[in-house]
Amino acid sequence: MITRKSKREIEAMDKAGDLLVAVHKEIAKMIRPGISTMEIDAFVEKYLKDHGAIPEQKGFNGYPYATCASINDEICHGFPRKTPLKDGDIVTIDMVVNLNGALADSAWTYAVGDVDEKGKRLMDVTHKAMYLGIEQARAGNRLGDIGHAIQTYAEGEGFSVVRDFTGHGIGPTLHEEPHIPHYGLPNKGLRLKEGMVITIEPMINEGVWQMKMDDNDWTARTQDAGRSAQYEHTLAITKDGPPIILTDQGEERDL
């Protein structure tokens, strides 16, 4: 069932988004060769607790950590680990904040030290693809408009779009209807309506889009060992005009 949120609910989710943004900005300061994703995970859990919030994904379907930390060829749901990050790695930190029952979800890919030009380009294309999808997230448009914008841009730049994982509705629980594919045809799919709160979170690969699952039954990685990047925002559909990005990091993008 798709739920449309009230102004009060969206304002509460916006506050959760502000806290999530603050965490990501702290993580950006921490990312460097030598730090481990387990250290980052411990920092996030303490930071949220100190600010009256909880990591919503910890315990979700048995997931054991406050964050997902996906490195290089890991597409998503990578487990935090004690192994230090290396110069040239890319790492995606994904988390969901629960602040007084209101949720916000955002993932960000970070460069660790000096990343090669193709890795930087992968990150740049994925970042832009997310915003091209967000531009289509307007009342009256359809889900296919979002996916088509992302797919045509990313594939036009020589990358591939992961099919196995999608954006989603969010609130009151972590994963709600509808699913938001990051590929598709324009003018197809469910029509967006005011009050819907969704995530747009394209996962873009260097090589093939197909994935394989690790033995932990959580971590997905590329079949050809190519790198994968992901950016994600939570946003609310407005009556007319662009959506409200609840996890906006202050990038001042004009949609």
Backbone as a ProteinNet text record, in pm:
[ID]
protein_1_A
[PRIMARY]
MITRKSKREIEAMDKAGDLLVAVHKEIAKMIRPGISTMEIDAFVEKYLKDHGAIPEQKGFNGYPYATCASINDEICHGFPRKTPLKDGDIVTIDMVVNLNGALADSAWTYAVGDVDEKGKRLMDVTHKAMYLGIEQARAGNRLGDIGHAIQTYAEGEGFSVVRDFTGHGIGPTLHEEPHIPHYGLPNKGLRLKEGMVITIEPMINEGVWQMKMDDNDWTARTQDAGRSAQYEHTLAITKDGPPIILTDQGEERDL
[TERTIARY]
83.8	0	88	51.3	124.7	60.5	141.9	91.2	138.9	50	85.7	94.6	201.1	232.4	169.6	135.6	84.7	200.3	168.3	270.7	347.9	279.2	345.1	441.2	400.1	487.3	610.3	591.7	706	801.6	748.4	835.4	917.4	856.9	930	1038.6	1007.7	1107.1	1218.7	1185.4	1286.6	1387	1339.4	1429.9	1521.6	1464.6	1548.4	1651.8	1609	1701.7	1814.3	1782.8	1887.2	1993.4	1948.8	2043.6	2127.5	2064.4	2137.9	2243.5	2207.4	2302.8	2422.2	2394.1	2501.5	2597.3	2542.3	2627.6	2715	2654	2733	2845.1	2817.4	2921.2	3036.1	3004.6	3111.5	3189.7	3120	3187.6	3283.4	3238.7	3324.2	3457.5	3456.9	3580.8	3668.6	3605	3676.1	3739.4	3682	3725	3869.5	3951.8	4093.8	4152.6	4263.4	4329.9	4367.8	4343.3	4380.4	4264.5	4154.8	4038.8	3960.6	3892.1	3811.3	3663.8	3587.8	3443.8	3377.7	3441.1	3389.4	3400.7	3508.8	3522	3414.7	3387.5	3283.2	3147.2	3121.4	2993.9	2975.3	3081.5	3073.5	3049.6	3114.3	3093.2	2947.2	2891.6	2752.8	2657.2	2675.2	2583.6	2587.9	2708.5	2720.9	2664.5	2691.9	2644.7	2491.8	2428.8	2282.9	2227.7	2286.9	2241.5	2255	2366.4	2389.8	2289.8	2228.8	2132.5	1989.1	1966.6	1830.8	1769.5	1852	1801.7	1858.2	1805.7	1855.3	1879.4	1973.8	1995.4	1887.8	1796.6	1678.1	1712.7	1821.6	1847	1911.5	1964.8	2022.6	1910	1916.4	1812.2	1704.3	1705	1605.2	1630.6	1536.1	1552.1	1681.6	1727.8	1847.7	1977.2	1970.6	2095	2166.6	2297.7	2362.6	2428.3	2428	2507.1	2422.9	2479.7	2413	2421.6	2521.7	2543.1	2567.2	2550.2	2605.2	2728.6	2835.1	2961.3	3013.2	2990.8	3017.6	3139.6	3240.9	3370.7	3394.5	3431.5	3476.1	3372.3	3386.6	3293.8	3168.3	3155.6	3033	2927.1	2813.6	2706.9	2632.2	2595	2520.3	2522.8	2483.7	2470.1	2601.7	2711.9	2840.2	2847	2902.7	2919.8	3039.7	3026.2	3144.5	3249	3376.8	3483.7	3601.5	3688.2	3803.7	3920.5	3918	4025.4	4030.2	4145.3	4152.6	4123.8	4062.3	4044.9	4180.8	4193.6	4320.1	4307.3	4421	4425.6	4374.2	4279.9	4223	4091.8	4051.4	3921.5	3808.7	3691	3567.9	3477.7	3406.9	3322.9	3189.9	3082.7	2948.7	2899.8	2864	2806.3	2657.4	2575.2	2429.4	2371	2276.1	2215.7	2075.3	1997.6	1862.4	1852.3	1809.7	1795.8	1649.2	1627.1	1494.3	1501.8	1436.2	1431.7	1287.4	1259.5	1124.4	1019.9	1058.8	966.3	964.6	1028.2	1035.3	1165.8	1158.3	1272.3	1328.6	1459.3	1526.9	1638	1662.1	1752.5	1842.3	1972.3	2063.7	2193.5	2242.8	2372.2	2462.2	2592.6	2689	2815.2	2870.3	2997.1	3111.7	3213.1	3328	3455.1	3537.9	3670.6	3767.1	3845.8	3944.7	4081.6	4135.3	4264	4252.5	4349.7	4354.7	4290.7	4175.5	4103.9	4137	4150	4184.3	4072	4102	4007.6	3878.3	3885.9	3762.5	3675.2	3738.1	3661.7	3594.1	3667	3607.5	3490.2	3508.8	3402.6	3280.7	3302.6	3191.7	3113	3182.6	3115.6	3039.8	3102.2	3038.3	2911.5	2920.1	2804.8	2691.6	2724.2	2621.6	2553.1	2632.5	2580.8	2485.2	2527.6	2441.9	2316.9	2331.8	2217.8	2109.1	2151	2052.5	1971.9	2040.9	1969.7	1883.9	1925.1	1840.5	1712	1723.1	1604.1	1515.6	1578	1502.3	1426	1484.3	1416.4	1282.4	1272.1	1148.5	1048	1085.8	1000.2	901.6	806.6	706.6	567.4	473.9	335.7	288.5	227.2	179.4	272.6	402.2	495.7	481.3	542.6	535	672.3	669.8	795.3	891.2	837.8	924.3	1002.1	947.8	1019	1148.3	1141.5	1260.3	1365.9	1324.6	1418.6	1477.5	1394.8	1442.2	1549.2	1528.4	1626.9	1761	1757.4	1880	1948.8	1871.8	1929.4	1990.2	1918.5	1969.3	2097.8	2104.4	2226.6	2342.5	2321.8	2431.5	2483.2	2392.6	2435.4	2500.1	2452.1	2514.4	2657.2	2689.4	2826	2911.8	2855.6	2933.5	2927.1	2833.2	2818.2	2688.1	2664.2	2543	2465.9	2335.5	2245	2202.3	2224	2184.5	2032.3	1986.4	1842.7	1785.8	1871.6	1823.1	1778.9	1818.8	1783.6	1725.2	1627.7	1553.1	1539.2	1494.7	1446.4	1312	1254.3	1134.5	1062.9	937.8	869.6	930.2	913.5	968.2	874.8	861.1	775.3	632.5	580.2	636	741.6	758.8	863.8	968.9	1078.8	1195.5	1166.8	1110	1081.4	931.1	877.9	735.1	716.5	593.7	559.7	562.8	593.5	623.4	772.7	809.4	948.6	980.6	1101.4	1141.6	1259	1234.2	1346.1	1427.8	1555.7	1644.4	1669.1	1576.6	1576.6	1430.2	1403.9	1266.3	1230.5	1100	1047.9	968.5	977.9	901	751.2	673.9	526.7	472.6	552.7	509.7	515.9	430.4	435.1	342.8	349	264.4	283.5	174.6	182.7	214.8	306.7	346.4	240.5	219	118.1	175.4	118.7	160.5	154.8	257.1	261.2	333.4	364.1	445.1	587.7	649.3	790	864.2	966.1	1037	1187.3	1260.3	1405	1438.6	1536.8	1597.6	1744.4	1793.4	1925.3	1995.8	2025.3	2085.7	2219	2235	2361.3	2414.8	2528.5	2583.5	2717.1	2735.7	2854.9	2946.4	3076	3173.9	3150.3	3119.6	3104.8	2960.9	2938.3	2803	2717.1	2584.6	2495.2	2463.8	2490.3	2450.9	2532	2468.7	2532.8	2540.2	2620.1	2623.5	2620.1	2570.7	2551.5	2661.2	2713.8	2812.4	2746.8	2830.8	2781.2	2703.8	2720.5	2646.1	2499.2	2462	2324.1	2276.8	2370.7	2336.9	2411.6	2542	2626.6	2619	2578.3	2574.7	2697.2	2760.5	2876.8	2865.5	2940.7	2932.9	2988.1	2928.7	2973.3	3112.5	3151.7	3279.8	3387.4	3360.6	3454.6	3475.8	3393.2	3398.2	3345.6	3385.9	3342.4	3197.7	3136.4	2999	2989.2	2909	2886.9	2737	2702.6	2561.6	2547.1	2444.1	2401.9	2251.8	2206.1	2064.5	2015.4	1898.2	1826	1685.8	1631.6	1489.9	1420.3	1307.2	1239.8	1088.4	1024.6	878.9	823.1	720.9	656.2	562.9	575.1	494	375.1	283.6	164.4	200.4	292.1	344.1	487	567.3	707.5	794.2	921.1	1018.8	991.3	1044.9	1027.5	1110.2	1074.3	1155.2	1256.5	1385.1	1488.6	1514.6	1470.1	1475.6	1616.2	1703.7	1842.1	1941.4	1897.6	1982.6	2106.9	2222.3	2348.6	2393	2302.4	2336.7	2415.6	2389.3	2464.9	2408.2	2296.4	2236.9	2208.5	2150.8	2113.5	1976.2	1966.8	1842	1766.7	1662	1580.9	1471
-119.4	0	125.3	222.4	347.9	449	505.4	606.4	743.9	840.7	979.8	1053	1127.4	1185.2	1324.1	1353.1	1485.1	1584.3	1711.8	1814.8	1789.7	1752	1725.8	1607.8	1502.9	1385.9	1420.5	1498.3	1536.9	1626.4	1715.1	1800	1716.2	1611.7	1523.6	1446.3	1399.9	1328.9	1423	1549.6	1649.1	1667	1662	1672.8	1550.3	1433.9	1312.5	1325.8	1384.7	1407	1501.5	1605.8	1700.1	1629.6	1538.8	1465.6	1371.2	1306.2	1216	1292.3	1409.6	1493.9	1529.4	1563.9	1598.2	1480.3	1358.5	1239.9	1223.7	1237.5	1222.4	1326.7	1446.4	1549.6	1516.9	1453.3	1408.7	1293.6	1202.4	1091	1142.2	1243.3	1299.4	1347.4	1397.5	1442.2	1324	1208.7	1092.3	1006.6	1009.7	918.4	947.2	846	857.7	717	697.5	567.8	535.3	412.9	370.3	357.9	430.8	415.2	293.3	228.5	112.1	149.7	76.9	101.4	58.6	-28.5	-63.5	56.4	131.5	253.8	354.9	366.7	458.2	414.2	284.4	231.6	261.8	242.1	270.7	419.1	504.9	649.1	683.8	628.5	659.8	617.7	498.3	450.5	541.7	581.7	670.3	809.1	861	994.5	999.1	897.7	895.3	884.2	797.8	783.5	915.1	983.9	1111.4	1218.6	1200.9	1298.5	1246.6	1146.4	1099.2	1017.8	959.1	882.7	741.3	656.9	519.4	484.7	391.9	343.8	242.3	282.5	201.1	66.6	60.3	-65	-170.1	-129.9	-229.4	-316.5	-444.8	-537.5	-558.3	-476	-491.5	-621.8	-714.1	-847.9	-915.3	-878.6	-939.1	-871	-757.3	-688.6	-640.9	-668.8	-649.6	-514.1	-420.7	-298.6	-172.6	-61.3	68.7	123.7	81.5	129.8	12	38.9	-48	23.3	-50.7	7.6	-77.3	-31.4	-110.6	-54.8	-137.4	-93.6	-148	-59	-93.4	-174.9	-307.5	-386.6	-427.9	-387.6	-415.8	-313.3	-362.5	-274.3	-213.1	-296.5	-246.9	-350.4	-304.9	-389.9	-455.1	-384.9	-432.7	-423.3	-524.1	-523.5	-436.4	-353.1	-285.6	-388.6	-351.5	-446.8	-374.1	-451.7	-395.1	-366.3	-420.9	-397.6	-250.2	-184.9	-42.2	-15.8	96.9	142.5	178.1	156.6	181.8	303	365.6	475.7	427.6	502.3	465.3	390.8	346.8	282.4	384.2	333.3	410.9	332.4	402.8	336.4	409.7	333.6	389.2	360.4	466.4	453.7	484.6	387.7	397.6	378.5	464.8	451.3	508.3	462.2	511.4	559.3	684.3	744.6	739.4	697.8	703.2	805.2	917.9	1023.1	1038.6	989.7	996.8	934.8	826.7	754	799.5	909.9	960.4	911.8	869.9	807.6	894.7	880	938.5	842.6	833.6	734.1	803.1	782.8	843.4	764.7	747.4	683.5	781.7	770.1	858.7	779.9	796.8	732.1	829.9	783.4	865.8	813	905.3	870.8	859.7	754.9	734.4	771.9	884.6	929	964.1	920.1	951.4	839.6	868.7	772	800.2	694.2	712.3	783.9	828.8	911.3	837.7	709	635.7	623.4	604	597	729.4	839.2	971.6	994	951.3	970.6	886	764.9	679.9	750.4	807.1	877.7	999.4	1076.2	1197	1162.8	1059.7	1020.4	970.6	892	839.7	952.6	1046.6	1163.1	1243.1	1270.2	1346.5	1267.2	1136.2	1051.8	1059.8	1059.5	1072.8	1200.6	1312.5	1440.1	1447.2	1381.2	1376.3	1299.8	1195.2	1123	1208.9	1282.3	1368.5	1476.3	1527.4	1628.9	1578.9	1447.4	1389.5	1353.6	1371.1	1330.1	1441.5	1461	1566.6	1506.1	1564.2	1516.9	1515.8	1404.7	1388.9	1309.2	1309.9	1224.9	1080.4	991.2	848.4	794.4	678.6	619.4	594.1	556.9	532.9	655.2	773.5	896.6	909.6	869.6	873.5	776.3	650.4	548.6	577.5	628.2	656.7	765.3	868.7	977.9	926.9	841.8	786.7	693.7	601.5	499.8	559.8	649.5	703.3	782.7	855.5	931.1	837.8	746.9	660.5	572.2	512.4	425	506.3	628.2	715.1	752.9	745.9	774.3	648.6	534.2	411.3	324	352.8	273.9	194.1	111.4	30.2	55.2	28	55.3	-76.3	-89.3	-209	-224.8	-345.7	-374.4	-437.8	-500.9	-586.4	-508.7	-382.8	-301.6	-169.5	-121	-3.3	97.1	216.3	307.9	257.2	330.9	280.1	392.5	365.3	451.8	433.2	533.5	523.8	593.4	537.5	588.6	535.2	475	467.1	358	268	167.8	192.8	118	146.1	128.6	16	-10.6	-18.4	79.9	86.1	84.4	59.2	77	227	265.5	180	155.8	54.6	37.5	138.3	194.2	298.1	245.3	181.3	133.9	251.1	227.5	330	308.7	241	217.6	209.7	222.6	208.7	299.3	305.1	379.6	500.7	611.4	729.4	704.7	775.8	768.7	630.9	551.9	419.8	412.6	329.9	306.5	396.7	380.1	453.4	603.9	678.8	824.2	878.5	972.2	1032.5	1131.7	1134.5	1221.9	1298.6	1414.7	1496.4	1415.1	1430.4	1363.6	1231.1	1177.3	1055.9	1090.1	1006.3	1022.6	898.6	922	813.2	834.2	728.2	741.6	719.9	793.6	770.9	743.4	626.3	579.6	494.6	551.5	470.5	409.1	283.6	211	189.8	248.6	250.7	176.5	88.9	3.5	42.8	15.9	35.6	-60.1	-185	-288.9	-333.9	-463.4	-517.5	-482.8	-482.7	-447.6	-566.2	-688.1	-806.6	-819.2	-878.1	-889.8	-1035.7	-1057.9	-1186.5	-1158.6	-1255.1	-1235.3	-1306.2	-1237	-1298.1	-1404.6	-1483.4	-1589.9	-1537.6	-1408.3	-1355.2	-1327.6	-1348.5	-1329.1	-1185.1	-1092.3	-950.1	-872.7	-892.7	-808.2	-849.3	-753.9	-775.6	-710	-779.1	-723.2	-749	-674.8	-688.8	-824.1	-877	-1007.4	-1001.9	-886.3	-878.3	-805.7	-780.6	-713.9	-566.3	-510.4	-366.9	-291.3	-166.6	-87.2	-39.5	-8.2	39.5	160.1	258.9	377.9	396.2	466.9	491.5	624	698.6	816.2	806	852.7	838	957.7	1006.2	1105.8	1054.9	1103.3	1088.1	1218.2	1208.1	1329.7	1316.8	1431.3	1438.1	1504.6	1443.1	1497.4	1611.2	1724.1	1842	1851.4	1943.3	1959.8	2001	2095.8	2135.6	2184.3	2165.3	2204.5	2090.3	2119.4	2015.5	1955.1	1834.8	1772.4	1843.2	1816.8	1862.1	1751.6	1782.3	1683.4	1688.1	1585.4	1584.2	1555.5	1504.7	1474	1560.1	1676.9	1768.2	1807.2	1795	1828.6	1973.1	2054	2193.7	2214.6	2129.9	2140.7	2247.9	2306.8	2420.2	2384.6	2267	2227.2	2285.5	2348	2406.7	2303.8	2247.5	2150.7	2223.5
0	0	0	-81.5	-89.2	4.9	92.4	185.4	140.9	149.9	121	254.1	271.1	401	417.1	541.5	575.3	586.5	590.7	608.8	738	843.4	971.7	960.1	892.8	876.3	793.3	688.5	604.3	682	765.2	847.1	945	1001.8	1094.2	1019	897.7	817.7	774.3	753.9	717.8	831.5	955	1070.2	1078	1050.8	1045.9	934.8	821.4	710.5	746.9	822.2	865	948.6	1036.1	1119.3	1033.5	938.2	849.7	770	721.2	648.8	738.2	863.4	956.9	974	979.3	992.1	867.7	749.4	626.6	618.9	664.1	659.5	754.2	865.8	956.3	893.8	828.1	762.1	654.5	580.5	474.7	530	653.7	717.8	760.6	786.1	838.8	729.9	609.5	504.1	463.8	477.5	441.2	439.1	370.2	377.3	521.5	562.6	697.4	792.9	770.5	858.1	811.5	902.9	865.4	863.6	785.5	782.6	913.6	989.4	1121.7	1216.1	1204.4	1284.8	1247.3	1118.9	1073	1127.1	1121.9	1171.4	1320.2	1398.7	1542.4	1566.8	1487.2	1499.4	1471.8	1363.8	1326.6	1437.3	1490.1	1593.9	1717.4	1758.5	1874.4	1844.5	1725.5	1688.4	1692	1635.5	1635.4	1777.4	1857.2	1995.9	2071.5	2051.9	2120	2077	1959.8	1908.9	1914.1	1997.1	2022.3	1910.5	1823.7	1709.7	1713.8	1626.8	1617.3	1470.6	1443.3	1306.8	1270	1184.1	1155	1093.1	1014.5	945	1034.9	1150.1	1240.2	1296.3	1266.5	1306.6	1201.9	1095.2	989.6	914.3	924	863.9	908.9	1030	1085.9	1047.7	976.2	939.2	1065.5	1079.9	1210.5	1236.1	1141.6	1157.6	1140.8	1184.6	1172.7	1031.3	956.8	820.3	726.3	597.9	494.2	439.5	418.6	372.6	257.2	135.4	15.5	-57.1	-73.6	-124.5	-265.6	-356.3	-492	-569.3	-578.8	-660.5	-584.9	-461	-386	-425.7	-471	-517.4	-398.5	-303.6	-187.6	-76.3	43.3	162.1	204.3	178	226.6	378.5	441.7	587.3	625.8	727.7	781.7	824.8	811.2	842.6	906.5	967.4	1036.9	942.4	823	726.4	687.5	697	663.9	516.4	489.6	352.2	293	161.6	93.6	1.2	-23.1	-119.1	-254.5	-311.2	-440.1	-432.5	-312.9	-296.5	-317.7	-354.3	-337.8	-243.7	-157.7	-58.3	-46.1	-50.1	-33.3	107.7	179.1	312.5	301.9	338.2	327.5	466.9	503.1	635.7	638.1	735.1	757.1	901.2	918.2	1050.7	1093.6	1217.2	1278.5	1392	1372.3	1473.7	1519	1638	1695.6	1603.1	1536.8	1451	1306.7	1275.2	1137.7	1074.3	947.5	880.8	769.6	746.1	630.4	589	458.3	401	298.6	310.7	213	206.2	83	59.5	-14.5	9.1	-56.1	-84.4	-204.6	-238.2	-215.7	-146.1	-109.9	-175.8	-218.7	-269.4	-151.6	-150.6	-44.5	-101.7	-58.3	-112.2	-259.1	-337.6	-480.6	-562	-619.3	-702.6	-848.8	-929.1	-1069.9	-1145.1	-1265.4	-1341.3	-1372.5	-1404.8	-1434.6	-1310.5	-1195.3	-1071	-1039.1	-1060.2	-1037.9	-1132.4	-1258.7	-1356.2	-1321	-1275.1	-1229.3	-1119.6	-1023.6	-915.6	-967.7	-1054.7	-1108.1	-1187	-1271.2	-1352.3	-1263.4	-1161.8	-1071.7	-995.6	-949.6	-876.4	-964.6	-1087.8	-1178.5	-1215.4	-1234.3	-1269.6	-1163.1	-1036.1	-928.4	-944.5	-970.1	-981	-1106.5	-1214	-1333.1	-1303.3	-1222.3	-1178.6	-1090	-998.1	-907.3	-984.3	-1092.4	-1173.5	-1226.6	-1245.1	-1298.4	-1189.6	-1063.6	-951.8	-916.8	-1006	-991.4	-1001.7	-930.2	-936.2	-1080.5	-1120.6	-1257.3	-1345	-1315.5	-1388.2	-1342.4	-1418	-1384.9	-1344.9	-1279.4	-1232.4	-1347.9	-1463.9	-1578.4	-1621.5	-1594	-1630.1	-1548.8	-1422	-1336	-1388	-1405.8	-1449.7	-1586.6	-1677.3	-1812.8	-1811.9	-1731.4	-1723.9	-1673.4	-1572.1	-1514.9	-1614.4	-1670.7	-1759.5	-1885.2	-1950	-2076.3	-2055.1	-1943.7	-1916.6	-1882.7	-1787.4	-1741.6	-1854.5	-1930.9	-2040	-2151.4	-2171.7	-2270.4	-2235.3	-2105.6	-2059.2	-2050.8	-2093.9	-2100	-1976.2	-1886.3	-1764.5	-1770	-1669.3	-1666.2	-1537.2	-1542.8	-1431.8	-1366.6	-1238.6	-1165.1	-1168.7	-1197.7	-1208	-1081.4	-1001.6	-892.4	-768.8	-758.8	-641.8	-690.3	-617.4	-661.6	-548.5	-583.2	-481.3	-429.9	-335.6	-269.8	-195.7	-163.7	-69.1	69.1	153.7	289.4	387.2	506.9	611.4	596.3	702.9	837.5	857.6	758.7	769.8	661.9	670.9	587.9	439.1	401	260.1	239.6	170.2	139.7	-11.2	-53.4	-194.6	-226.7	-350	-465.6	-478.4	-556.8	-596.6	-707	-704.3	-799.8	-882.3	-997.7	-1080	-1134.3	-1154.2	-1208.4	-1357.8	-1421	-1565.1	-1608	-1735.7	-1779.3	-1894.4	-1921.1	-2034.8	-1986.2	-2058.1	-2018	-2032.6	-1951.3	-1954.9	-1918.6	-1848.1	-1804.1	-1651.4	-1593.8	-1450.6	-1371.3	-1241.8	-1148.6	-1162.1	-1147.1	-1151.3	-1012	-1003.9	-876.9	-830.4	-697.9	-640.4	-521.6	-496.6	-383.5	-253.9	-171.2	-41.8	-40.9	-159	-161.3	-120.9	-37.8	0.1	-48.4	-130.4	-196.9	-188.2	-220.6	-237.8	-384.8	-432.4	-563	-536.5	-578	-533.3	-638.3	-754.6	-859.8	-819.5	-855.9	-842.3	-982.8	-1012.9	-1147.8	-1147.7	-1247	-1253.9	-1369.4	-1350.4	-1458	-1573.6	-1540.4	-1641.4	-1655.1	-1643.3	-1659.3	-1538.4	-1559.4	-1448.6	-1358.3	-1406.6	-1329.7	-1201	-1100.2	-969.4	-925.1	-821.7	-752.7	-603.4	-527.2	-384.1	-305	-203.3	-114.6	-26.2	38.1	124.8	244.7	278.2	393.2	359.5	233.1	185.7	193.9	207.6	210	102.1	95.5	11.4	-134.5	-219.7	-363.9	-425.8	-519.7	-588.4	-738.5	-816.7	-962	-1005.5	-1111.8	-1161.4	-1221.5	-1276.4	-1346.5	-1266.2	-1137.4	-1046.6	-1080.3	-1168.2	-1191.2	-1070.1	-1056.9	-942.7	-959.1	-845.9	-844.5	-752.3	-791.9	-709.4	-687.5	-580.8	-548.8	-474.9	-513.2	-437.5	-417.6	-301.7	-267.5	-187.6	-225.4	-146.9	-116	-4.9	27.2	-10.3	-78.2	-123.4	-115.7	-99.1	-89	-213.9	-273.2	-392.8	-351.5	-418.3	-387.3	-483.6	-454.2	-537.3	-678.4	-689.3	-819.7	-800.8	-902.1	-890	-845.4	-816.3	-781.9	-644.8	-620	-489	-381.9	-257	-143.4	-113.4	-125.3	-94.9	55.8	126	272	323.7	237.3	277.1	199.2	157.8	80.4	159.8	96.7	163.2	135.6	82.9	58.7	-67.6	-167.6	-293.1	-385	-344.1	-416.1	-561.4	-584.1	-718.3	-751.8	-865.8	-911.2	-994.8	-936.5	-1009.4	-1084.2
[MASK]
+++++++++++++++++++++++++++++++++++++++++++++++++++++++++++++++++++++++++++++++++++++++++++++++++++++++++++++++++++++++++++++++++++++++++++++++++++++++++++++++++++++++++++++++++++++++++++++++++++++++++++++++++++++++++++++++++++++++++++++++++++++++++++++++

